[in-house]
Amino acid sequence: MGLRFIFMLTRNDKTVTDAMTHLETALSLGVRHIGFKDVGLPVEELRALNKAIQAKGATSYLEVVSLDRDSEVASARAAVEIGVDILLGGTRVDDVLPVLAGSGLEYYPFPGKITGHPSVLEGTIEEIVANARDLASRNGVHGLDLLAYRSPDQNVPELIEAVCDAAGKPVIVAGSIADKDRIAAVHGAGAAGFTIGTAALDEEYPADGRGLEAQLTAILRDVANLNGHLSPFGKKGLDAAFTTLSETWSPRVVGQVNNMQIKLAKLEGASTWHFHEHDDELFLVHDGRLLMRFRDREEVIEAGEFIVVPHGVEHCPVALTETCEVVLLAPATGVNTGTAIDKHRVGELAII
């Protein structure tokens, strides 16, 4: 699984009153991880948010930022009652674990000493790491919620990496992430994911436009880039691509889908009878007319039509027009003339 982006419907550690409106925007963009805090809205409205998140197949998170024991335990109970997928935050693990027992809810508490609201992480790296190791060793703790950028005077990438190494479980980095450099640092340090709330709602993240949609679009793009989920390919026009072919019976590779190559070829006259022992082929006529001879019949393929030749079937392609432009789809391991060896055989195909 790649780096996880969790959009928090929160500002300054409180769930915002217009969370449902922002949720609709996030879901329309395909955001798959969405959370809210245990403060800012009544439980019934949090329940409605959770239901809307899960109805679209997204994962829901409730993050506990309450500072006193009773409020934290009450929030844990609310998380179970509401049915969120993951409980983030909080520090009173011994009090919360019994509440979560048997619920199926995943739990990611805060390591280190948490103070104030918005929350701040106090302590040295060594102290935070020691606490992280202890928390992660508990049954019922599935990962950690690290306020790395809320830790004053720390080398944050070093802190994240040390906590990830000590925990041996997924670490979510929460708080004060507002640009792609910090996201890249989180990714490079080995964290499983990160949260952004205030920065997106207040339009602090560098984006190409204004509004939440532009903010989330920019974040999703930067995360996709880190996860290797951006395509390097653009569209190609067949008319333009065929103008680059000067030789006939000399296929050129223009793309690949898994192990299947997409090839272009100009055909002139007749090929030779042959078959492919293991590979099926698809012939799509782009321009001209193609005759496909089989031992039991002949098929004429017009422009815009295609034919599949199964492996093991003897065939002989013939251009019925002066030249016939054909798109071929066949495995990368295949040879254009199959079992036949003649002047049309091409060993290594050029790529265009």
Secondary structure, DSSP 4 states (H G I P E B T S, - for coil): --PEEEEE-EETTEE-TTHHHHHHHHHHTT--EEEEESSSS-HHHHHHHHHHHHHTT-EEEEEE---SHHHHHHHHHHHHHHT-SEEEE-S-HHHHHHHHTTS--EEEPPPSEEETTTTEEES-HHHHHHHHHHHHTSTT---EEE-GGGSTT--HHHHHHHHHHHH-S-EEE-S---SHHHHHHHHHTT-SEEEESHHHHTT-S--SSSSHHHHHHHHHHHHHHHTT-S-------HHHHHTT--SSS--EEEEEETTEEEEEEEE-SB---B--SS--EEEEEEES-EEEEESS-EEEE-TT-EEEE-TT--EEEEESSSSEEEEEEEETT--TTTT--STT--SS-EE-
